[in-house]
Amino acid sequence: MKDKIIEYYCDRELVFADGFDDAIIGVCSQTFRVVYSVERCIEILMSDGTTRYDEAMDYFTFNVSGAYIGEQTPIWCDTDFY
């Protein structure tokens, strides 16, 4: 999906989260920020060696979603409700 987004939004400056390409679910049509599934991010962290859900969630909260990197900081979306 990342390649399609880059191609489609080639005139926009997009910010991607390293290591979470498989968690991309789209782009916000108003702010042009990349949108990620929190649940998929947690799954990626757990498959990379953080075996406990609570450890993966803590890491994600403090080191990933808590990082502000400017106006184009990605959006983190809870997708458990679908």
Residue pairs with C-beta under 8 A, 6 or more apart in sequence:
1 21
1 24
1 25
1 26
2 16
2 21
2 24
5 14
5 24
5 26
5 27
5 34
6 14
9 27
9 32
12 32
13 72
14 27
14 32
14 33
14 34
14 72
15 33
15 34
15 69
15 70
15 72
15 73
15 74
16 24
16 34
16 74
17 23
17 34
17 36
17 41
17 64
17 74
19 44
19 48
20 36
20 40
20 41
20 44
20 64
22 40
22 44
23 36
23 37
23 40
23 41
23 43
23 44
24 34
24 35
24 36
24 37
25 35
25 36
25 37
25 40
25 77
25 79
26 34
26 35
27 33
27 34
27 35
28 35
28 75
31 75
32 72
33 72
33 73
33 74
33 75
34 74
34 75
35 74
35 75
35 77
36 74
36 75
36 76
36 77
37 77
37 79
38 60
38 65
38 76
38 77
38 78
38 79
39 78
39 79
39 80
40 79
41 60
41 64
41 65
41 76
42 53
42 56
42 57
42 60
45 56
45 59
45 60
46 52
46 53
46 56
50 56
50 59
64 76
65 76
67 73
